[in-house]
């Protein structure tokens, strides 16, 4: 499907989804507001449970709510159902267009799981369908007779589902599937519980039978469920703009807390009950503050494929200081040349269906750049002197290390920086990105890159191999920063080679790291004014 057609379909379906959702959610909020503001008539009226006078748009409105059903049916009776049906239908089409089409590029994250797009689609749709069965049976069971018990179990199931989705999908897709699951419950409530009950009530009135009050009570219960789920689902619909939430290691817990805040807001609006308001307000503040610390703290392993992305941007294969350090005056300095090898099978190239908005001026195809190997020579391996340099006291270079977000790829994919050196992330795309740092020894961060040409500069205070930088908005985007205490590091070029200049003479240990093929070390002896060579063969993971 052409990029223009895909973008047009995306626009039309999303617009329809939002309009239908506004109509559905608006009626839900309005009718629940009516229920909480109805008053007993000053003069009792037979069969009238409550009434309400309103003024709006230059006119007065009087609303009466009948007990169960009127004694006879009016000529015109308005139903509210198609808003719900169209919201769900457009939402599922949107789910397919955004997350399932194009090879599931937004659905999957190779650092989370290695499932294929069809498997991911089966997991998503299968779980959504099965969850309705669980939810419906729960509220038909004895547990459902207690509103509190049913609500606690339902909430726990939603949070557990978000956790489950997070083990297969990108964080963004995990949130959306949780929202799709809840939206399916809401529309199924309308189609299978609320509307059938209302049809039965209407039929009873037309036939002159006494309506079954239990049907109305059950329909009202499910309608109230839908009402309490509206704000949490609205947040999920908007969550793709807030990668600090779904990009967290504890994304499922963040979502659970924000859902509680949304449900508490609906509870107050429905009942005017202020008692839980303070508790949930405090919880909201705690969640928003704690989220900055709830980011990932474990390294990732991306088993992606080979190929070369467009445009190509690579880090320098030459490292070392421009002049011999003063500490090496006695021993002298030399040069280290190394080649990085991989002798195993090379993963097949994985093409990325990158949206045209990411690279409007660049034609693909685009491929994952995680395993670039030609003739057994490995590109993008980070190589550094791991042992033998000793303490390094000279300050880091004043120039910054630039990592560009261009065409929804990180370029260079692998870079090196000294402890304390500035590392700047640049957004060269006309789309929203974020930078989430996954680190063990350095502080983590997760910050938005909201506009083109925006820059984010960071420094790392501790040596670490490696700091992983990810974009959660576009889950295939990943880059690595090797942080070293000295300047003796480089990234292998397309011939697998690196050169380190002005290396202090002596016995050293050279190390190489690659995100797919693992680590290797080799000892090397550097002579003053000499050139030492080394071969590093990666073992695989």
N, C-alpha and C positions, 0 to 999 in steps of 0.2 A: 504494500500500500504506500503511495507517495506521501512524502512528508507534508505537503500542503493539504492533502485530503485528510491525513491523520490529525493535523492541527485543527482543521475546520470541524471535523467530527467531534474532537475533544471539546472545542468551544461550544458547539451547539448542545451537546449532551450535558455538559456541566451547567450551562445556562438553564436548560430545562430542569435539571435536578435541583438547582438552587431555588428556582421559582416554585416548583412543586413543594419543596421542603418548607419554604416560607409559608405557603398556604396551609399545609398540614400542621406545622408547629404552631402557626398563629391561631388556628381554630382550637387546638389543644389547650394552649395557654388561656385563650379567651373563655372557653367553657369551664375550665377549672377555676378561673377567676370569678365567673358567675356563681359557681357553686359555693364559693367561700364568702360571697357577699349577699346572697339571698336572705331576705328577712320575711318573717311571718306577716301576712297581710294584716293591716290594722283592723279591718273588718273581715272575719274568717270567710273564706270562700271554699265551697265544697270541692274536694279533690285537688286543691292547690297547696303544694308543699311550701312554696316561697315565691316572693316576687321581688323585682328590682326595677327602680326607675333610673334612667341614665339620660344625660344630655350630651350630644355630640353633633358636630357639623351643622349647627343651627336648628336642631330638632330634638324632641324628647322621645324616648323609647321606654316602653313598659314591657318587661319580660316576666312571664309566669312559668313556674316549673310544676308540672302535674305529678301527682303520686302514681308511679308506675306507668300509667297510660291514661289518656283522656277517655271519656265515656263513649265518644264517637270520633272517627277519623276526620280531620279537616280535608278540604278539597285539595290543598297543596301541602305536601310534607317534604321538607328539605332534608336530604341525607348528606353525610360527610364521610366519603370513602375514597373517591377518585384521587383526591390529593395524596392520600397515603399510597395508593397503588402506583401512581405515576412517580412518586418520590423513590419508591423501591426499584421500579423498573429502570428508571434512568440511572439510579445509583449502581445497579448491577452492570448495566452497559458501560458506565464510566469505569467501574472496577476492571472490566475486561479491556477497555481501550487503554487505560493508563498502566495497569499492572500485569496483565496477561499477554497483551499483544507485544510484538517486537522482541520475543524471546525472554520476556520477564525481566527486562533490564532494571526496572525499579522494584521488582518483587524480590529478587534474590540478592544476597550479599555473600560473596565467597568466603569472607572471614567468619561467617555464621554457620553456614552449611554448604554442602556440595550437591544438593538436590538439583534436578533439572526443572525447567519451567513447567512442563506438564505435570510432574510430581507435585510441585508447589501449588499449581492450580487445583489438583485433586485434593490436596490437604486443606486448602482454603475453603473450597466449595463444600467438600464433605463435612468439615467441621461446622460450618455455618448451618448446614441442613440438620445435622445430628443435634446441634445445640438447641434447636427449637423443640425437639422431642423431649430433651431433658428439662428445659424451662417449663414447657406446658404440663408435663407430668408432675413436676415439682409443685406447681400451684394448684393442681387438682388433687394432690395428696394431702394427708393430714398436716404436713408441715405448712402447706399453703393456707391453712385456716388461721395461722398466726401471722399477721402482717410483719412483725419484727423478725420472726424466725425465717420466714420466706425471703425477706429482704436481705438478711445476712448471708444466707446460702446463695442467693442469686448474685450478690456482690462478690462473694468469694469465687464463684464460678467465672464471672467476667474477668477478674484479675488473673485467675489461673489460666484462662484462655489467652490473655495478653502475654503471659509468661510462655505458654506453649507456642504461640505464633512466633515469639521472639527467638525460638530455637531453630526456626526454619527460614524465616523471612528477614529482610532488612527491617530496621527499626520502624521506618516510615510505613512499610507494608504491614507490619505486625499491628500497628495502631489502626490502620484503615480496616483490616480484617476484623478487628475487635468491634469497630464501629459498624461494619457491615453485618456482623452477627447480631448486634443489638437492634439495628434497623430492621433486620429480618424478623426478629421477635415482635417488634412494634407493628409491622404491617400484617404479620400473621395473627396478632391479637385482633386487629381490625377485621381481617377477612374471615377468620375461623372462630372468633369468640364474640366480638362486639356486634358486627353486622348480623350474623345468624340470630343472636338474642333479640336484636331490634326487629328483625323480620318476624320472629315468633310473637313478639308483643303486638306488632301491627296486625298480624293475622288473628290474634285472639280478640282484639277490639272489633275487627271487621266481622268476626263470627259471633260476636256477642258473648264470648267466654271471658271468665276472669283471667287476666294475665298472670303468668307465673312470676312472682316478685323475685325469685331466686335468679332468674335469667338476667333481669335488670341489674341485680346486685353484682353478679359475676362480670357482666359487661362493664359496669362502672369500675370494678377492681382493675380490670385489664386496661381500661382507659387511663386510670390513675397511674398504673405502671408506665404506660407510654409517656405520660406527662413528666414523670420523674426522670425518665431516660433522655428527655429532649436536650437538656443542657450538656450532659456528658457527650452525647452524640454530636452536637454542634461543635464542641471543642475538638473532637476527633476529626471532623470534617476540615477544621482549620489547622490541625496539628502539623501538616507538612510545612507550614511557615515557621515552626518552632522546633528546630532540630535539637535544641538543648533538652527537650523532653524525651523524644523517642530515641535520641542518640545516647542516652544514659545507659550505663550498665544495669541500673535498676529501673529501666523504662516502665516495666509493668507496675512497680510500686508508685512511681510518679503519676502514672495514669490513674491508678486506684485512688490516690489522694485527690487529684484534680476532679475525678468523678464525684467523690464525696462532697467536695466544695460545690459543684454544680447542683447536685441533688439537694444539698442544704439550702441553696438559694431558692430552688423550686419549692421546698417545704415551707420556707418563710413566706414566699409569695402566695402559696396556696392557703396557708393557715394563719399567717401573722404571728406564728409561734417563734418568739425570739430566743427561747431557751437554748437551742443548740447553736445559735448563731455565733456566739463568742468562741465556742469550742472549735467550730469549723473555720472561723476566721484565723484563729491561732494556727490551726493545722495548715491552712493555706500558706501562711507566712513561713512556717517551718519548712514546708515542701519547697517553696520557691528559693529559700536561702540554701537549703541542703542540696538542692539539685546541682549546684556548682561543684559539690564534692561527690556526687553520685555518678561520675563518669567512669569509663572503663579503666581498669588498672591491670589488665593482662595483655600480653602481646598477642598479635593475631597471626594466623598462618593462612596465607592465600595460595591455594593450589591451582591457580588459574592457568590459562594457556599461553602459548607463544604468539608471535606475530609482532607487528610494529604499528603503533598508533600514529595517527596524523593529527596535528603536526608533531614531528619528532623533536624532542628537546632532551639533551643529555647533559649530565654533570661532567666536570673536568676529570680526566684520567690522570692528571698530574697534580701532585701534592708536595707538601714540605714547604718550609719557609724560603723566601726569596734570597736570603743570605744565611751563612752559617751562624748558628747561635753562639753567643759568647761562652756558654758552658762547654762547647765542644772544641775550644781553642787548643787544648792540650792533645787531645786524641785525633783531631782532624775529622773530616766528614767525607762521606761517599754518597753513592746513588744506589737505590734499590729498584730493580725492574722485576715485575711479577706478572705471571699469566694465570688466569683462573679457568679451570676446566670442569666439565661435567661429562661423564662417560656413559650415562644412562639414557633411557628414552626421553625424548623431549615432548612435553604435553602439546597436544594439537592446538593450533591457534583458535582462540575464542573470539568471535566477532561480537562487538558491542553495538546494540541498536541505539546509538546515542541520539536523543531528540534533536531536530533541526534547529531549535532555538539555542542549543548549546554552541553550535558551530555553523552559523548562517553563511559564512563565507568560505567554509572548508568542506570539501567533498571527501567522503570516506572511500573505502570502508575503514572502520575503526576496529582495532583489536586490543585485547588485554595486553598490557606490557609487563606482565609479571614474570615471564620466562622467555627471555630473548637469548637464544643459543644458535650459533652458526659453526658447524664443523667441530662441535664439542667445546667451543670457546664461549664463555659466559659474559654477557653484558649486564650492567647494573648490579654487579657484585660490589659490596662495600669492603674495602681492604684498608687495614690500618696496622700500625706497629702496636702490638698488645703488651709486649714486655721488653724491657731493656733500655727504655728511654730515661727512666727515672723521673724525679719531680720536675715539672715544667713551671718556671716562674714568670716567663715573659707574658705580657698581656695579649689577649686575642686580637686579631686584625680589626681595624676600624670599619672595613667594608662589610656590607651585609651579604648574607646568603639569600638569594631570591628563589622562591618556589612559586611558580605561576600556575594559576587555575585557568587553563585555556582549553576551549573546546571540551569542557567538562572532563578534563584529565589533569593530573598533576605533572608538571614539567619543570625541572627534571623529576623523574619518578623516585630517584634515590639521590640524596645530597649528604654532605658532611659539614659539620660546623664545630668550632672549638667551644669549650665551656665558656660561657659569657659572651659569645659572639652573637650579633643580631641575626635572626632568621626572620625574613619578611615573606608573608604569604600575600600574593597579589591576585585579585579577582579580575581577570581580563575578559570575562564573559558577561553578556547582558542578562544574566540570570542569577538567581539567589543561590549562594553556596553557604556552607559553614565549614569551620575547621575544628575537628575534635581530635585532641592529642591523646593517644593511648600510651602511657608510660608507666614504668615501675619505679624509677629512681628520681624522676622529675615531677613537678606538679602537673596535673592534667588540666586541660581547659577545653571549653566548647563555646566558640564564639561565631556569631553570624557574619557573613560577608554579603551584605544585602544588595550591593550595587556594583556596577562596573567600575573598575579602577580603584576600588577600595583596597587598602593595605592594612595588614595586621602584623605587627612586629613583636617577636618574642625572643627571650634569651633563656637558655637552659643552664642551670647552675651545677649540674652533676653530669659526669660522663655516663653515657648509656648507649648500648647497641641493642635495639634501635628504638627510636620514638616513631610511632606510627601516626600519621596525620590522615584523617578520613573526612569525607563529606557525606553526611547522613542523608542529605537531600537527594544525592545521586550516589547510590551505594557502591557502584563500581569504582568510584574515585578514591584512590589510596596512594599515599606517598610515604617515604621514610626519611628520617633525619638521623644520621649517625653522629652522636655527640662525643667528642674525644678531648682529653685534657691537653693535647699537644697538636701540632699542625701536620703530623705524618699520617695522612689518610688520603684516599682517592677512590673514585668509582670507575670500575673497569669499562673500557670502551667496547666497540663492536668487534674487536679482535681479542677481547678478554684481557687486555693489558692495562697496567698502571705503572707510573713512574713516581718515585719519591726522591726529592732532591735534598741535599744538605743534611743527610742522616748521620748522626754521630757514629763514629767507628766503634765496633764491638759486636758482641753476640746479642742478637735480637730474636724476637719471635714475631712473625708476621701472621695475621689472621684475616680471614675472609668470611663474609656473611652474605647469604642470599635468602630471600623470603621463601623461595620454593625449594632450593637445593641444600639448605642448611649451612653449617659452618665448617671451616677447615683451618688448621694452623700448620706452620712450617718454621723451622729454625733457619736463620740466615746469618752469615758473618759478613760484616761490612768493614772493608779496609779503607784507610784514609786515601782519598782521591781515586778510589776504585769503584767498580760497579758490580754489585752483587745481584745475581738472578735467582728467582725462586719460582717453583711450580706449585700451585694450590689446586688440589682436586677435591671438589665438594662431594660429601658423602651421600647427600639426599636426606630426607626426613623419614 
